């Protein structure tokens, strides 16, 4: 029997996403990179034309009206990893991904909320002075996870 704690899982989502296109691209990447679920906080979008692989039908999608609602529903034992340009964030290149975690990205123009930053168990960032497109940033994080954990 395989131990789920050894296997791990991850989910990925956006807080107050700016455009529905970013969400669709992130969903497609999440499906390709083995995400267990996807989610949104705040802004909610319907089916995305850029989600050509129909990820929303292939994995659970959750929507939360507020960050507080999302946080109280984190899977048991999962670490919240915020992806944000913040002085407290560690470089992705040196980050050790938790086996069980949820990645949270903020919108390009406003980033994650102050509460989300404070409640994150980990914060990661890229070697970049400028913000990346949220779907690109999420895809990079998922690729880094896959490469480091050898799933």
PyMOL commands that set and color helices and strands:
alter all, ss='L'
color gray80, all
select helices_A, chain A and resi 4-7+20-32+55-58+67-72+92-94+114-119+134-149
alter helices_A, ss='H'
color red, helices_A
select strands_A, chain A and resi 9-15+37-41+60-64+79-83+90-91+100-106+122-125
alter strands_A, ss='S'
color yellow, strands_A
deselect
rebuild
show_as cartoon
